[in-house]
Amino acid sequence: MARCEYPSPVGVLTLVASDDGLQGVWWPDDPRRPGSGPEQPDHPVLARTMRQLDEYFAGTGTEFDIPLDPGGTDFQRAAWGVLRTIPYAQTITYGEQARRLGDPAKARAAGAANGRNPLSIVVPCHRVVGAGGALTGFAGGLDTKRWLLDFERSCSERAAHHS
């Protein structure tokens, strides 16, 4: 397992990868964040992730193309798969996520799966909101969730004005 620290506008993120793909993007206060270990920023998956995070935070990258190796249950991986289909700068509700998973009654289960998402930002759980647009649960904190959504909207609006 390779790891490195990535200083971002929303805090220092810990990136973790296997040879198969990215396993985690951890917030500083996340109890699941791995402890210290040797830094390997030149690991191919980590180098690619940092390059794409640089583009994301510069407002020029709207999608991530990184091999992923997140673990999780079949349901969690399905829920995270739905997250990857939410377009940049847009949001869906937990109810809509559950509907896309095939069972509108599973909004709470979808929310719980999102809470276990180890790949913040890359697998954009910040784009899922409560009914009526309420900001709810996010491992990085609600202020960070709001920052990410506002940042994406402003980048998207700037791009629309320049096209």
Buried (B, 14 or more C-beta within 10 A) or exposed (E): EBBBBBEBEBEEBBBBBBEEBBBBBBBEEBEEBEEEEEEBBEBEBBBBBBEBBEBBBEBEBBEBEBBBBBEBEEBBEBBBEBBEEBEBBEBBBBBBBBBBBEEEEBBEBBBBBBEBBBBBBBBBBBBBBBEEEEBBBBBBBEEBBEBBBEBBBEBBEEBEEEE
